[in-house]
Amino acid sequence: MYRLMKTIHRIFGITGSLLVLLMAITGILLNHRSWIGYGSDNDLIMQKWIFGIHSGVLGDTSIVWLTDLGAVSMIVFSLTGIWLWFKGSRMAKRK
């Protein structure tokens, strides 16, 4: 059970971390819009794409499920981390 929980922890940790990283990068770019050419017509497509990813809508397609996946991944990652920590503490006390 410990190995299974460790595998689940890794998978959800990597998935959640990548999605949180994506949200953090797009958030920084939106806070510093001059970095992505805000106000110019040249980079309007990139601005729309970055805002779309961060807000959960690309064109007419909703990608809110992607942010939901990130949230669920971080919840599972946190719960399995707590479980592994307690299980590891008990295993260490036995030795």
Salt bridges, closest charged atoms under 4 A:
none
